[in-house]
Amino acid sequence: MSAPSGRPLLAVMLPTYNERENIADLVEAILALPLEADIHVLVADDNSPDGTGRWAEERAASDPRVHALVREKRRGRGAGGIDGFKAALALHPDYIVEMDADFSHAPKFIPDLLAAAGRFDLVLGSRFVPGGKDADRGLHRRFITLCVRTFIRRLYRVPVRDVSSGFRLYRREVLEAVDLDDLISVGQSVVLEILRKVSLLGFRIGEVPIVFVDRTRGQTKLNFLALLETLLMAVQFKKRYNRNTVKAVR
């Protein structure tokens, strides 16, 4: 469904927890993008103690392009993303972008994601295709990323290089088809769970290059335990989902 202007409607969904240092500048940067689309931003906040959700609610009250979802139950990156997608779909967008709220995913790459949506149903912002880059990371972090990426690609057998990318653009029909209520992730593994289901449903998946930069403000939520949980969940998704069990929601 297009916006009243006749242009496509793009909803940018930002799962947040303690991003008060970044959220205002990020939302402004997204809304200022020169796109041939009407842009809306949805902040899906996990009731951040630093006031991220409160800022989003105040901004939403004064700007119809900004929407706030402050979650107090079933918290976590995965649950937040799922609830955020549901709220974004309620805006009746043509496309939904998911991205981190710490500027590691630069808004300037959103036009590239949107341009590729004519050829793909799910477009990943990729560090590992020509032109992409994983910047400002030490050899240790890059080695871990390589190991995880190789493991997931072989496990799922998907022709995607940046399988764990959380910078994505979906056509609305994709998120409507994957059955968000069936997802079991509560943490970072949600990006792998959705990728697994989208692939099995036969949607077209493509990648465009991005430059990933480590956050400069705030603290990362990724740690060893989160990484271990993601790998264990990836194996569970392999067992849970196959072409016989995954059916598109109509």
Residue pairs with C-beta under 8 A, 6 or more apart in sequence:
1 9
1 92
1 93
1 94
1 172
2 8
2 9
2 94
3 9
3 37
3 38
5 38
7 36
7 37
7 38
8 36
8 37
8 38
8 93
8 94
8 95
9 37
9 38
9 40
9 91
9 92
9 93
9 94
9 95
10 35
10 37
10 38
10 39
10 40
10 93
10 94
10 95
10 96
10 97
10 110
10 114
11 40
11 41
11 42
11 88
11 91
11 93
11 95
11 96
11 97
12 30
12 39
12 40
12 41
12 42
12 96
12 97
12 99
12 110
13 42
13 44
13 81
13 84
13 85
13 87
13 88
13 96
13 97
13 98
13 99
14 23
14 26
14 27
14 41
14 42
14 43
14 44
14 84
14 99
14 100
14 101
15 44
15 46
15 77
15 80
15 81
15 84
15 98
15 100
15 101
16 23
16 43
16 44
16 45
16 46
16 48
16 52
16 53
16 56
16 80
16 101
17 45
17 46
17 48
17 52
17 77
17 80
17 221
18 48
18 49
18 50
18 52
18 218
18 219
19 26
19 48
19 50
19 52
19 101
19 102
19 218
20 48
20 50
20 51
20 52
20 55
21 50
21 217
21 218
22 101
22 102
22 103
22 215
22 217
22 218
23 43
23 52
23 55
23 56
23 101
24 55
24 59
25 103
26 101
26 103
26 107
27 41
27 43
27 59
27 66
29 107
30 39
30 41
30 107
30 110
31 39
31 41
31 65
31 66
33 39
33 107
33 108
33 110
33 111
34 111
35 110
35 111
35 114
37 94
37 95
37 114
38 65
39 65
40 65
40 66
40 67
40 91
40 93
41 65
41 66
41 67
42 66
42 67
42 68
42 69
42 84
42 87
42 88
42 91
43 52
43 53
43 56
43 60
43 66
43 67
43 68
43 69
43 101
44 69
44 71
44 80
44 81
44 83
44 84
44 87
45 52
45 53
45 56
45 68
45 69
45 70
45 71
45 80
46 53
46 71
46 75
46 76
46 80
47 53
47 70
47 71
47 72
47 75
53 68
53 70
54 70
56 66
56 68
56 70
57 68
57 70
59 66
59 68
60 66
60 67
60 68
67 87
67 91
69 83
69 84
69 87
71 79
71 80
71 83
74 83
74 186
76 186
76 187
77 186
77 187
77 188
77 190
77 221
78 183
78 185
78 186
78 187
78 188
78 189
78 190
78 193
79 185
79 186
81 98
81 190
81 191
82 180
82 183
82 185
82 190
84 98
85 96
85 98
85 175
85 180
86 180
88 96
88 175
89 96
89 172
89 175
89 176
92 172
93 172
94 171
94 172
95 114
95 117
95 169
95 170
95 171
95 172
96 169
96 170
96 172
96 175
97 110
97 113
97 167
97 168
97 169
97 170
98 166
98 167
98 168
98 169
98 170
99 105
99 107
99 110
99 125
99 166
99 167
99 168
100 166
100 167
102 215
102 217
102 218
102 220
103 213
103 215
103 216
103 217
104 212
104 213
104 214
104 215
105 125
105 166
105 167
105 210
105 212
106 210
106 211
106 213
109 125
109 167
109 208
109 210
109 211
110 169
112 125
112 208
112 209
112 210
113 123
113 125
113 167
113 168
113 169
113 208
114 169
115 208
116 123
116 169
116 206
116 208
117 123
117 169
117 171
119 204
119 206
120 204
120 205
120 206
121 170
121 171
121 173
121 174
121 198
121 203
121 204
121 205
122 168
122 169
122 170
122 171
122 174
122 195
122 198
122 203
122 204
122 205
122 206
123 168
123 169
123 205
123 206
123 207
123 208
124 160
124 162
124 165
124 167
124 168
124 205
124 206
124 207
124 208
125 162
125 165
125 167
125 168
125 207
125 208
125 209
125 210
126 132
126 160
126 161
126 162
126 165
126 207
126 208
126 209
126 210
127 133
127 134
127 162
127 165
127 209
127 210
127 211
127 212
128 134
128 149
128 161
128 162
129 161
129 162
129 207
129 208
129 209
130 209
131 209
132 162
132 207
132 209
132 210
132 211
132 212
133 209
133 210
133 211
133 212
134 142
134 145
134 212
135 211
135 212
135 213
135 214
136 213
136 214
137 145
137 214
144 227
145 164
148 164
148 227
148 230
148 231
149 161
149 162
149 163
149 164
151 231
151 234
152 163
152 164
152 192
152 234
153 160
153 161
153 163
155 234
155 235
155 238
156 163
156 192
156 195
156 196
156 199
156 234
156 238
158 195
158 199
158 205
159 205
160 195
160 205
160 207
161 207
162 207
163 192
163 195
164 191
164 192
164 230
165 191
165 207
166 188
166 191
167 210
167 212
168 191
174 198
174 203
176 249
177 201
177 203
177 248
177 249
178 194
178 197
178 198
178 201
178 248
178 249
179 197
179 249
183 190
183 193
183 194
183 197
184 193
184 236
184 240
185 192
185 193
185 233
187 226
187 229
187 230
187 233
188 221
188 222
188 226
188 227
188 229
188 230
189 229
189 230
189 233
189 234
189 237
192 230
192 233
192 234
192 237
193 233
193 237
195 205
196 237
196 238
196 241
197 241
197 246
198 205
199 205
200 241
200 242
200 243
200 246
201 246
201 248
214 220
